[in-house]
Amino acid sequence: MQAPGDEMGYSYDLGDHWNHEIRVVSIFAPEESNGRCQVLDGAGACPPEDSCGCDGMGNWSYKKFLQSWAKFRDGGTSASRREFRDLRAEASKALNYKDRLFDPDEFSVEGAQQAVSTAFRTRASVVQGSKQFTMPMSGFAPGAVQAPAQKGNKNILQEDEFEGITGPRYLQETVATRRDKGDNTLCAECGSPNNLKLCSGCKKIRFCGQTCQRAAWKAWHRQQCLNVQATRAKSAASKQQGTPVAA
């Protein structure tokens, strides 16, 4: 994608097939761009994870969900209102809506930007450890069938509220615990890929310049950085105490 009008497709969840169309609208010259990753506008809430509450899976089932929502919002019949209340209750059990009632019209630029900014500050996912729902076989504990994480990675398990024949489903993912490689990361504050340098304190995340580093230090990185440094110092002291000293 190198010119305005170029398009590509992206499918999230190879089981449900949430299909996305991504289009380049315009490209700024380097001297006109600050490289920031910024949400400009949007509409509608993110659909419920794993198509919870939808009569089917993916885009087409969610379209029917929105049609039910429109009838509910515009009054509709008592039957249509009951139908949507039931669907909405199921959708609100999805992992991305467990703490609040699902609202298909919910969207705010600030909230979307905060979600994007939070993603900047996390480690990159491991390619071979993408998110997937699993239904453990009867008698197996959560994660029992998951391969052990390799060095530098860790496995994450989230329990779903939906009960299947053999028990609850689990969303599992493998993420990196090491710092991201320089060619596979962004500024932890603004998302720019340019002129990145490691934080001199924690040496875990990168910033594109002092402006972003200072902003992050005041807003969220100070305690995180100090915790990492304290853990490193404690580990070094422990190793030193365990090292024999020559007479």
Backbone torsions as a table, in degrees:
resi	resn	phi	psi	omega
1	MET	NA	101.2	-172.7
2	GLN	-127.7	-0.3	-177.3
3	ALA	-144.9	151.3	176.4
4	PRO	-53.5	134.1	-178.0
5	GLY	98.3	-18.0	176.8
6	ASP	-63.4	141.8	-177.3
7	GLU	-131.6	156.5	173.5
8	MET	-148.4	159.6	177.9
9	GLY	-110.7	149.6	178.7
10	TYR	-140.2	131.0	-179.7
11	SER	-113.9	118.5	176.5
12	TYR	-96.3	131.3	-179.4
13	ASP	70.5	96.1	-176.1
14	LEU	-68.7	-7.8	174.5
15	GLY	-90.5	-44.9	-178.2
16	ASP	-88.2	-30.3	179.4
17	HIS	63.1	71.2	168.1
18	TRP	-86.5	104.0	-173.7
19	ASN	-91.2	132.9	-179.4
20	HIS	-119.0	144.6	172.2
21	GLU	-112.4	124.7	-177.6
22	ILE	-116.5	126.5	-175.1
23	ARG	-129.0	137.0	174.1
24	VAL	-79.6	121.5	-179.3
25	VAL	-91.2	-47.4	178.5
26	SER	-156.2	159.5	179.7
27	ILE	-128.4	127.8	179.4
28	PHE	-91.2	150.5	173.4
29	ALA	-68.5	149.8	-177.7
30	PRO	-51.0	-39.9	-177.8
31	GLU	-72.5	-12.1	179.3
32	GLU	-102.2	-0.9	-175.9
33	SER	-119.3	140.4	175.6
34	ASN	-96.9	-1.0	176.7
35	GLY	79.6	-1.2	-177.9
36	ARG	-66.5	147.7	173.5
37	CYS	-98.6	109.1	-170.6
38	GLN	-131.2	135.8	175.7
39	VAL	-82.8	122.8	-177.8
40	LEU	-95.3	-39.6	-178.0
41	ASP	-166.9	173.2	179.1
42	GLY	177.0	179.3	179.4
43	ALA	-160.2	143.6	175.4
44	GLY	82.0	150.6	-179.7
45	ALA	-82.0	159.2	172.6
46	CYS	-65.8	132.4	179.7
47	PRO	-59.6	158.4	179.7
48	PRO	-66.5	136.3	-179.9
49	GLU	-56.5	140.5	178.0
50	ASP	60.6	25.2	176.4
51	SER	59.6	28.3	179.6
52	CYS	-59.6	131.5	179.3
53	GLY	86.5	-8.2	179.3
54	CYS	-92.9	145.9	178.1
55	ASP	-85.5	74.6	-175.1
56	GLY	128.3	-151.0	-175.9
57	MET	-138.4	147.3	170.2
58	GLY	75.2	-158.4	-170.8
59	ASN	-56.6	-46.9	-173.5
60	TRP	-68.1	-39.0	178.8
61	SER	-68.7	-34.8	178.6
62	TYR	-70.0	-30.4	175.5
63	LYS	-61.0	-42.7	177.7
64	LYS	-66.5	-35.7	176.7
65	PHE	-60.5	-44.2	-179.3
66	LEU	-67.8	-32.4	175.6
67	GLN	-65.5	-39.5	175.8
68	SER	-64.5	-38.7	178.2
69	TRP	-62.7	-41.5	180.0
70	ALA	-62.2	-40.9	178.3
71	LYS	-65.2	-41.3	179.6
72	PHE	-63.7	-44.4	-176.7
73	ARG	-67.0	-35.0	-177.6
74	ASP	-90.7	10.9	179.4
75	GLY	108.0	-76.6	177.1
76	GLY	65.1	-172.4	178.5
77	THR	-88.6	164.1	178.2
78	SER	-62.1	-33.5	178.6
79	ALA	-65.8	-43.8	-179.2
80	SER	-67.3	-34.0	178.2
81	ARG	-68.4	-41.4	177.4
82	ARG	-63.9	-41.8	-179.9
83	GLU	-59.7	-45.3	-177.4
84	PHE	-70.8	-36.9	177.9
85	ARG	-59.3	-39.2	178.1
86	ASP	-66.5	-43.9	179.8
87	LEU	-64.6	-40.7	-178.8
88	ARG	-66.4	-37.9	177.6
89	ALA	-62.4	-40.4	177.9
90	GLU	-67.5	-43.5	-179.9
91	ALA	-61.1	-33.1	-178.5
92	SER	-71.7	-8.2	175.8
93	LYS	-88.7	-8.6	-179.0
94	ALA	-60.8	152.5	-175.9
95	LEU	-59.1	-29.9	-179.7
96	ASN	-89.3	4.7	177.9
97	TYR	-138.3	22.8	-175.1
98	LYS	-66.5	-22.5	-175.0
99	ASP	-100.4	2.4	-179.1
100	ARG	-157.9	163.4	179.7
101	LEU	-76.2	130.3	-177.9
102	PHE	-67.4	128.6	177.5
103	ASP	-125.9	109.2	-176.6
104	PRO	-58.9	-23.7	-178.2
105	ASP	-91.4	-3.3	-174.5
106	GLU	-67.8	126.6	173.2
107	PHE	-166.4	139.1	170.7
108	SER	-143.7	140.0	178.3
109	VAL	-60.8	-40.7	-178.8
110	GLU	-63.0	-43.7	179.9
111	GLY	-65.4	-40.8	178.8
112	ALA	-65.5	-40.9	178.9
113	GLN	-65.2	-37.6	178.5
114	GLN	-64.3	-39.9	178.3
115	ALA	-64.1	-40.9	178.4
116	VAL	-65.8	-44.2	-179.2
117	SER	-63.0	-38.3	177.5
118	THR	-62.8	-37.7	179.2
119	ALA	-64.4	-33.6	177.8
120	PHE	-59.2	-33.5	-170.4
121	ARG	-89.2	-1.9	180.0
122	THR	-99.8	160.9	176.7
123	ARG	-71.8	154.3	178.4
124	ALA	-67.9	144.9	175.3
125	SER	-69.4	153.6	177.1
126	VAL	-83.2	131.8	-174.6
127	VAL	-54.1	-45.7	-176.8
128	GLN	-82.3	3.6	-178.6
129	GLY	-121.1	37.6	-178.0
130	SER	-63.2	160.5	-177.8
131	LYS	-61.9	138.1	176.1
132	GLN	-154.1	142.3	175.3
133	PHE	-86.5	138.1	176.2
134	THR	-130.5	148.0	175.3
135	MET	-112.6	96.6	-176.8
136	PRO	-56.6	145.2	176.4
137	MET	-70.4	155.0	-177.0
138	SER	-54.8	129.6	176.9
139	GLY	95.4	-7.5	-179.1
140	PHE	-100.0	136.9	177.7
141	ALA	-77.9	160.6	178.2
142	PRO	-55.8	130.8	177.8
143	GLY	82.7	-2.1	-177.2
144	ALA	-65.4	-26.9	-179.4
145	VAL	-99.6	7.2	-179.9
146	GLN	-90.4	136.3	-179.8
147	ALA	-66.0	142.4	178.6
148	PRO	-58.6	143.5	179.7
149	ALA	-69.7	139.0	177.0
150	GLN	-74.6	166.8	180.0
151	LYS	-58.0	132.5	-179.1
152	GLY	91.0	-0.7	178.9
153	ASN	-127.0	164.9	171.5
154	LYS	-145.9	149.2	179.2
155	ASN	-93.1	140.8	178.4
156	ILE	-121.5	133.0	179.0
157	LEU	-122.1	133.4	173.5
158	GLN	-126.8	127.7	-178.3
159	GLU	-83.1	136.0	176.3
160	ASP	-90.4	154.0	179.9
161	GLU	-84.1	-8.8	-178.0
162	PHE	-81.5	127.8	179.7
163	GLU	-94.5	128.7	175.2
164	GLY	-101.4	-166.7	-179.1
165	ILE	-64.7	-36.0	-175.6
166	THR	-104.3	4.7	-178.9
167	GLY	128.5	-173.1	-176.9
168	PRO	-71.7	150.7	174.8
169	ARG	-79.9	161.5	178.5
170	TYR	-135.4	136.7	173.0
171	LEU	-94.1	121.6	-179.0
172	GLN	-121.1	147.7	-177.7
173	GLU	-151.9	148.6	174.6
174	THR	-113.1	126.4	-179.7
175	VAL	-123.3	158.7	-179.6
176	ALA	-81.2	145.1	173.1
177	THR	-106.0	-16.7	175.0
178	ARG	-79.1	163.5	177.0
179	ARG	-69.2	151.2	-179.1
180	ASP	-68.2	150.7	176.2
181	LYS	-68.5	151.0	-176.0
182	GLY	-58.9	-30.2	-178.9
183	ASP	-92.3	9.1	-178.1
184	ASN	-137.8	44.3	-177.8
185	THR	-153.0	175.0	-178.4
186	LEU	-136.8	167.6	172.3
187	CYS	-60.1	128.7	-176.1
188	ALA	-69.1	-12.6	-179.4
189	GLU	-101.6	-44.6	-174.0
190	CYS	-118.1	-12.9	179.0
191	GLY	88.8	4.5	179.0
192	SER	-70.6	141.9	177.4
193	PRO	-93.4	4.9	-170.2
194	ASN	-99.6	143.3	170.8
195	ASN	53.3	44.4	-174.8
196	LEU	-79.7	137.6	176.0
197	LYS	-135.7	142.6	179.4
198	LEU	-65.1	144.4	170.6
199	CYS	-60.3	127.8	-176.1
200	SER	-71.2	-15.9	-179.6
201	GLY	-86.1	-65.5	-176.2
202	CYS	-85.7	-24.7	-178.5
203	LYS	57.1	34.7	-178.7
204	LYS	-113.7	-35.8	-176.5
205	ILE	-126.5	165.8	-175.3
206	ARG	-120.2	153.0	176.6
207	PHE	-130.2	154.3	-178.2
208	CYS	-87.0	-6.9	179.2
209	GLY	173.9	176.1	-176.4
210	GLN	-66.6	-31.3	-179.3
211	THR	-60.4	-47.7	179.4
212	CYS	-69.5	-38.0	-178.8
213	GLN	-65.1	-40.6	179.6
214	ARG	-68.2	-40.8	178.9
215	ALA	-62.9	-42.7	-180.0
216	ALA	-66.9	-38.1	-179.3
217	TRP	-61.2	-42.5	-179.9
218	LYS	-72.0	-37.8	-171.5
219	ALA	-85.9	-41.0	-171.2
220	TRP	-155.4	-19.4	-169.4
221	HIS	-90.1	-19.2	-173.5
222	ARG	-55.1	-57.5	-177.2
223	GLN	-66.1	-37.9	178.0
224	GLN	-59.5	-46.1	-178.2
225	CYS	-65.7	-44.6	-179.6
226	LEU	-64.3	-36.9	178.1
227	ASN	-63.0	-42.8	179.6
228	VAL	-63.7	-43.3	-179.8
229	GLN	-64.9	-39.0	179.5
230	ALA	-66.0	-41.1	178.3
231	THR	-64.1	-40.3	179.6
232	ARG	-65.1	-43.0	-179.3
233	ALA	-65.4	-39.5	178.8
234	LYS	-65.0	-40.8	179.3
235	SER	-65.2	-41.5	179.8
236	ALA	-64.8	-40.6	179.9
237	ALA	-65.4	-38.9	179.5
238	SER	-64.6	-41.3	178.9
239	LYS	-65.8	-39.4	-178.4
240	GLN	-65.4	-39.4	179.1
241	GLN	-66.7	-28.6	-177.6
242	GLY	-88.4	-0.5	-178.5
243	THR	-92.4	123.3	178.6
244	PRO	-60.2	138.9	179.1
245	VAL	-101.6	129.0	-178.5
246	ALA	-69.3	139.5	-178.3
247	ALA	-75.6	NA	NA
